[in-house]
Amino acid sequence: MVNTKVNLCGIDLENPVIPASGTFGFGYEFAELYDINCLGTFSFKGTTLEPRFGNPTPRIAECTSGMINAVGLQNPGVEKVISEELPKLAKCFHKPVMANVSGFSVDAYAETCRLLDTQDQVGWLEVNISCPNVHGGGMSFGTDPAQAAIVTKAVKEVTKKPVIIKLSPNVTDIVAIAKACEEAGADGISLINTLLGMRIDLKIKKPIIANKMGGFSGSAIFPVAVRMVYQVSQAVNIPVVGMGGVSTAKDVIEMMLAGATAVEVGAANLVNPCACRDIINDLPKVMKQYGIKDLNDIIGGAH
């Protein structure tokens, strides 16, 4: 027998596999395909204080080994998430869920987190200060250590549940930002969000995406993600959730060797809706293949 259980910020997970925000909706859509209780947990769709329609279309562009998206945080707003989405989720998912929060001001981040913190279903607050495809807010908070710390401190002052800050890779020194968040009280660091990318339509000679640029994700970014998880996990004393191009059980193990306690799976869910289930089923076999009896023994093992 192998042990796939890990502990993320004081909450036990049966396994470290977590569908990433924006690729798994509010969960119940995927529950029609398989029993999503096999997941460690999942991070639900990025939620803002007010409803958002998102960016104009087209929002998606294909790339070699990846994709670019500029959805723009389309969501019904935190009040409807609490009143409509979470009750539907409760019928099919019986574990703590990770609430992903975005905002355009410090006050908006704090208020959205305060409201979600009161929900029994919410286990963690994943605070996204790294969205590359919205104008104002989002990534602007995640590219400056001082601003990242301000958001972290504001959220921690109004919440009791673990706060995990999601960081952008579109920076020169991600370690400085991670350390600033830790010093401001973050319980964990989540990385990486998408890289900033662009495609141009050769026929019309203009950007494919209406927003011009968007978040580049998929297996092509995996080596960048591993490098950043490795760097950050060495520099902080709080758990790291690794993500970016993860699509196999071997990728999960590589991320954990780099220093991740848990691993999020994003774009792979859009290619194969059962990707996370398949990774979880494959994980014990791959652990045995590499002589791993307990995943906790390999966290940061490559350091």
C-alpha positions in Angstrom: 0.0 0.0 0.0 1.1 3.6 -0.7 0.0 6.7 1.1 -1.4 9.5 -1.1 -2.7 11.6 1.8 -1.3 15.1 2.4 -2.2 18.0 4.7 -2.8 21.4 3.2 -2.8 24.2 5.8 -4.2 22.0 8.5 -6.8 20.3 6.4 -6.3 16.6 5.3 -6.6 15.7 1.6 -7.0 12.1 0.5 -4.7 12.9 -2.4 -2.9 16.1 -3.6 -4.8 16.5 -6.9 -6.9 19.6 -7.2 -8.6 20.9 -10.3 -7.6 24.5 -10.8 -9.9 27.5 -10.8 -11.5 28.3 -14.1 -11.2 24.8 -15.4 -13.8 23.0 -13.2 -16.7 25.5 -12.9 -18.4 25.0 -9.6 -17.9 21.2 -9.7 -21.4 19.9 -10.2 -21.0 20.0 -14.0 -18.2 17.5 -13.7 -20.1 15.4 -11.2 -22.3 14.3 -14.1 -19.2 12.6 -15.5 -17.7 11.0 -12.4 -17.8 11.0 -8.6 -15.8 14.2 -7.9 -15.4 13.1 -4.3 -12.3 11.2 -5.5 -10.5 14.6 -5.7 -8.4 16.0 -2.9 -10.5 19.1 -3.3 -11.0 21.6 -6.2 -10.7 25.4 -6.6 -14.0 26.8 -7.9 -14.5 29.4 -10.5 -12.9 32.8 -9.7 -15.3 34.9 -7.8 -15.6 38.6 -7.5 -17.6 40.9 -5.3 -19.9 42.0 -8.1 -21.1 39.9 -11.1 -18.8 40.0 -14.2 -19.8 39.4 -17.8 -16.1 38.9 -18.7 -14.2 40.0 -21.8 -15.6 40.3 -25.3 -15.2 37.3 -27.6 -13.2 35.6 -29.1 -11.6 34.6 -25.8 -9.7 31.5 -26.7 -6.8 30.8 -29.0 -5.1 27.5 -29.5 -1.3 27.1 -29.2 1.3 24.3 -29.6 1.0 22.3 -26.4 -1.3 24.8 -24.8 -3.9 27.5 -25.1 -4.5 31.2 -24.5 -7.6 32.4 -22.7 -9.0 35.8 -21.9 -12.3 34.9 -20.3 -12.0 37.9 -17.9 -13.3 36.4 -14.7 -16.9 35.9 -15.8 -18.9 34.9 -12.7 -22.2 35.6 -11.1 -20.7 37.5 -8.1 -20.2 36.4 -4.5 -23.8 36.7 -3.3 -25.1 34.3 -6.0 -22.2 32.0 -5.6 -23.2 31.7 -1.9 -27.0 31.5 -2.5 -27.1 29.4 -5.7 -23.8 27.7 -6.6 -22.6 26.4 -3.2 -26.0 24.7 -2.4 -25.9 22.9 -5.8 -22.3 21.8 -5.1 -23.2 20.5 -1.7 -25.4 17.9 -3.2 -22.5 16.2 -5.1 -19.3 17.2 -3.2 -18.9 16.3 0.4 -15.4 17.7 1.2 -14.1 21.2 2.0 -13.8 23.2 -1.3 -11.2 25.9 -2.2 -12.8 29.3 -2.9 -10.9 31.3 -5.5 -11.3 35.0 -5.1 -10.4 37.9 -7.4 -10.8 41.6 -7.0 -10.1 45.1 -8.3 -9.4 46.8 -5.0 -8.1 45.8 -1.6 -11.6 46.4 -0.1 -13.3 44.2 -2.7 -10.8 41.3 -2.0 -11.4 41.6 1.7 -15.2 41.8 1.5 -15.5 38.8 -0.9 -13.2 36.7 1.3 -15.1 37.8 4.4 -18.4 36.6 2.9 -17.0 33.3 1.7 -15.2 32.7 5.0 -18.6 32.2 6.7 -19.5 29.3 4.4 -19.1 25.8 6.0 -18.2 24.3 2.6 -15.2 26.6 2.1 -12.0 25.1 3.5 -9.5 27.5 2.0 -9.5 30.9 0.4 -7.3 31.0 -2.7 -6.7 34.7 -3.3 -5.9 35.3 -7.0 -3.6 38.4 -7.3 -2.3 37.2 -10.6 -5.0 37.3 -13.4 -3.3 38.4 -16.6 -6.4 39.1 -18.7 -8.4 41.7 -16.9 -7.8 45.5 -16.9 -7.0 46.9 -13.5 -6.6 45.0 -10.3 -5.7 41.3 -10.7 -2.1 41.0 -11.8 -1.2 44.5 -10.8 -1.5 43.5 -7.1 0.6 40.4 -7.8 3.6 42.0 -9.5 4.6 44.2 -6.5 5.7 42.7 -3.1 4.2 45.7 -1.2 0.9 45.5 -2.9 0.7 41.7 -2.6 1.4 42.1 1.2 -1.4 44.7 1.5 -4.0 42.4 0.0 -2.8 39.5 2.1 -3.0 41.5 5.3 -6.4 42.9 4.5 -7.8 39.4 3.8 -6.3 37.9 6.9 -7.8 40.5 9.1 -11.4 39.5 8.1 -11.0 35.7 7.8 -10.3 32.7 10.0 -9.8 30.0 7.3 -6.4 29.4 5.6 -5.5 32.0 3.0 -3.5 30.8 0.0 -2.2 33.6 -2.2 -2.1 32.8 -5.9 0.9 34.4 -7.7 1.7 35.4 -11.2 4.7 34.1 -13.1 4.8 37.4 -15.1 7.4 38.9 -12.8 11.1 39.2 -12.4 11.4 38.0 -8.9 8.6 35.7 -7.7 10.4 34.8 -4.5 10.3 38.4 -3.2 6.6 38.5 -3.7 6.0 35.1 -2.1 8.1 36.1 0.9 6.1 39.4 1.2 2.9 37.4 1.3 4.2 35.0 3.9 5.4 37.9 6.1 1.9 39.5 5.8 0.3 36.4 7.2 -0.4 34.1 4.2 -1.0 30.5 5.1 0.1 29.2 1.7 1.3 30.1 -1.7 -0.3 29.0 -5.0 1.7 29.1 -8.2 1.9 29.6 -11.1 -1.0 31.3 -12.8 -0.9 31.6 -16.6 1.9 33.3 -18.5 1.0 36.3 -20.7 0.6 35.2 -24.3 -0.7 36.2 -27.7 -1.6 34.8 -31.1 -2.1 36.6 -34.4 -4.5 35.5 -37.2 -2.5 35.4 -40.4 -5.5 35.9 -42.6 -6.8 39.1 -41.1 -3.3 40.0 -39.6 -4.8 40.9 -36.2 -4.7 39.3 -32.8 -7.0 36.3 -32.5 -8.3 37.3 -29.0 -10.4 40.4 -28.7 -8.5 41.3 -25.6 -5.3 41.0 -27.7 -3.4 39.1 -25.0 -4.4 36.4 -22.5 -3.3 33.7 -20.2 -1.0 31.0 -21.7 -1.5 27.6 -20.1 -1.0 24.0 -20.9 1.8 21.5 -20.9 4.2 23.9 -22.6 4.5 26.0 -19.4 5.3 23.0 -17.1 9.1 23.5 -16.9 8.6 27.2 -15.9 6.1 26.2 -13.2 8.4 23.5 -11.8 11.2 26.1 -11.6 9.1 28.7 -9.8 7.7 26.1 -7.3 11.2 25.0 -6.6 12.4 28.5 -6.0 9.5 29.6 -3.8 9.3 26.5 -1.7 12.9 26.9 -0.8 12.3 30.5 0.3 9.1 30.2 2.4 8.1 28.2 5.4 4.4 27.8 4.4 2.9 25.2 2.0 3.1 25.7 -1.7 0.4 24.5 -4.1 2.0 23.9 -7.5 0.4 24.2 -10.9 1.1 25.0 -14.5 0.9 22.4 -17.3 0.3 19.4 -15.1 -1.4 16.6 -17.0 -0.1 13.3 -15.6 0.6 11.5 -12.3 4.3 11.8 -13.2 3.9 15.6 -13.4 2.3 15.6 -9.9 5.3 13.7 -8.5 7.7 16.1 -10.2 5.8 19.1 -8.8 6.0 17.6 -5.3 9.7 16.9 -5.6 10.1 20.6 -6.5 8.4 21.5 -3.2 4.6 21.4 -3.7 2.4 20.0 -1.0 -0.6 19.8 -3.4 -0.9 20.1 -7.1 -3.5 21.8 -9.2 -4.5 20.6 -12.7 -5.9 23.3 -15.1 -5.9 23.1 -18.9 -5.8 19.3 -18.9 -9.5 19.4 -17.7 -10.5 21.2 -20.8 -8.9 18.6 -23.0 -10.1 15.6 -21.0 -12.9 16.3 -18.5 -11.8 13.2 -16.6 -8.2 14.2 -16.4 -8.0 14.6 -12.6 -9.8 11.3 -12.0 -7.4 9.5 -14.3 -4.4 11.1 -12.6 -5.6 10.1 -9.2 -6.2 6.5 -10.4 -2.7 6.4 -11.9 -0.9 7.9 -8.9 -0.4 4.8 -6.8 1.0 2.8 -9.7 3.5 5.6 -10.6 4.5 5.9 -6.9 5.3 2.2 -6.9 7.2 2.6 -10.2 9.5 5.1 -8.5 9.7 3.5 -5.1 7.6 6.1 -3.3 5.6 4.7 -0.3 4.4 8.1 1.1 3.9 11.3 -0.9 4.9 13.3 2.2 8.4 11.9 2.0 9.0 13.5 -1.4 7.8 17.1 -0.8 10.8 19.2 -1.7 12.8 16.1 -2.2 14.7 17.6 -5.1 16.1 20.4 -3.0 
